[in-house]
Amino acid sequence: MDRVLTQNRPLAAVFRQMSGGSFPPVVENFERGKTIFFPGDPAERVYFLLKGAVKLSRVYEAGEEITVALLRENSVFGVLSLITGNRSDRFYHAVAFTGVELLSAPIDHVEQALKEDSELSMLMLRGLSSRILQTEMMIETLAHRDMGSRLVSFLLILCRDFGVPTTDGITIDLKLSHQAIAEAIGSTRVTVTRLLGDLRTDKMISIHKKKITVHNPVVLSQQFT
């Protein structure tokens, strides 16, 4: 791989050239709700998210599934084997939270590229650091026993990672069903519908075509968390 200006180029462009053109990454598309990989699947490829959002969750023996991260565009995932240094099976359940477009490359090719290009390693590390921070925030969100506080914490995470400033506040650039929110915070659709209704009544949020706008994230955070 050409090491010149790696750190100044979009990570997607670097990822596309990871195999030197001989074995270019594969473009894959998944519809909303489709599984990208299951826990226990062989960790054979690394993924780069071009468009959409991907949900990573842990599935426990009792059948409970806990969301640990919602990945946005330009995120890399499926890299646990690279971090541990051991070829391992998948640890998470990866699902297309929206329709997604991915680049995927064999893990061996990614590992070789990282060895050859220290700047690429730094780019990957920055992306993983952001992922770890979001996972910690999700854990804090799920620590709230009160579902209202869970919902507010989750909305604030989405404002941080998917928020677009508008004249009305911060619009979360994802079409979110009540069921999807419920699954993310370990609640039920009925409860989420009621809580969102309360926030709308209090003029904390508005919803248009399944996109939520938080009018003042600071006030929302101070009042409910």
Salt bridges, closest charged atoms under 4 A:
GLU65 OE2 - HIS93 ND1 2.74
GLU101 OE1 - LYS51 NZ 3.85
ASP108 OD1 - ARG87 NH2 2.75
ASP161 OD1 - ARG72 NH1 3.97
ASP161 OD1 - ARG160 NH1 2.48
ASP173 OD1 - LYS211 NZ 2.69
GLU183 OE1 - LYS55 NZ 3.87
